[in-house]
Amino acid sequence: RYLRSWHVLCCSSGEAGLTMVLGALDLPHGAPCYMPTFTFNSTINAALWNRLRPVFVDIDLQTLTMSPSSLADAMSKARVRGVIVATHTLAILVTSVPWKTWQRQAGNF
């Protein structure tokens, strides 16, 4: 009731949770998995475990999170759809103004 969900899956770590989430998406092998260049090895491991292709995206030096313009550039080169793993860095949230602008312009989320 607290989570307002009928189903909850507990994990031993964030890496295990991310691995399961990426697996549940049932993406084709080799699909791009966009992630910031400044990230934890767990992000990379979760993508590789699910046979996704890590695509490293430059970060914004002010926020240390993935740069929306670099992501747009990387996505424009892709031949198939993939998944974006936008990680928070040092308590700096990804939901900043540049991301909201990018979401509206790109029609994502």
C-alpha positions in Angstrom: 0.0 0.0 0.0 2.8 2.4 0.8 4.2 2.2 -2.7 0.7 2.0 -4.3 1.9 -1.0 -6.3 0.7 -4.6 -6.5 4.1 -5.9 -7.3 7.5 -5.0 -5.8 10.8 -6.7 -6.4 13.6 -6.2 -3.9 17.2 -6.4 -5.1 20.5 -6.8 -3.3 22.1 -3.8 -5.0 21.4 -1.0 -7.5 23.4 -2.9 -10.1 21.1 -5.9 -9.8 18.1 -3.6 -10.0 19.4 -1.9 -13.1 20.3 -5.2 -14.7 16.7 -6.5 -14.2 15.1 -3.3 -15.5 17.2 -3.4 -18.7 16.4 -7.1 -19.1 12.7 -6.4 -18.7 12.8 -4.0 -21.6 13.5 -7.0 -23.9 15.6 -4.9 -26.2 17.4 -6.7 -29.1 20.9 -7.8 -28.6 23.3 -5.0 -29.6 20.8 -2.2 -29.1 22.4 1.0 -27.9 22.4 1.8 -24.2 23.3 5.5 -23.8 25.1 6.4 -20.6 27.3 9.3 -19.4 31.1 9.0 -19.7 31.3 9.8 -16.0 29.4 6.9 -14.5 29.7 3.8 -12.2 31.0 0.5 -13.6 27.6 -0.9 -12.5 25.9 1.0 -15.3 28.2 -0.6 -17.9 27.9 -4.0 -16.4 24.1 -3.9 -16.5 24.2 -3.1 -20.2 26.7 -5.7 -21.1 24.9 -8.4 -19.0 21.8 -7.8 -21.2 23.9 -7.8 -24.4 23.3 -4.1 -25.1 26.0 -1.9 -26.7 27.2 0.8 -24.3 27.3 4.2 -26.0 29.2 6.8 -23.9 27.8 10.3 -24.0 29.9 13.3 -23.1 28.9 15.1 -19.9 28.2 18.7 -19.1 31.1 20.0 -17.1 28.8 22.2 -14.9 26.5 19.4 -13.8 28.7 16.3 -14.4 25.6 14.6 -15.9 24.9 13.6 -19.5 24.8 16.5 -21.9 21.5 16.7 -23.8 23.1 18.0 -26.9 25.7 15.2 -26.9 22.9 12.6 -26.4 21.0 14.0 -29.3 24.1 13.8 -31.5 24.7 10.2 -30.4 21.1 9.2 -31.0 21.1 10.7 -34.4 23.8 8.2 -35.5 21.9 5.1 -34.2 20.2 2.7 -36.6 18.0 1.1 -34.0 16.2 2.4 -30.9 17.9 2.0 -27.6 17.6 3.0 -24.0 18.9 6.0 -22.1 20.4 5.4 -18.6 20.8 8.9 -17.2 22.5 8.7 -13.9 22.5 11.3 -11.2 26.0 12.4 -10.2 27.1 13.7 -6.8 23.5 14.5 -5.9 23.0 16.6 -9.0 19.7 15.5 -10.5 19.2 14.9 -14.2 15.8 16.6 -14.2 17.4 20.0 -14.8 16.1 22.7 -17.2 18.3 21.6 -20.1 16.8 18.1 -19.9 13.3 19.3 -19.7 13.9 21.5 -22.8 15.5 18.5 -24.6 12.5 16.3 -23.7 10.0 18.8 -25.2 12.0 19.3 -28.4 12.8 15.6 -29.0 9.4 14.4 -28.0 10.9 11.9 -25.5 9.5 10.7 -22.2 
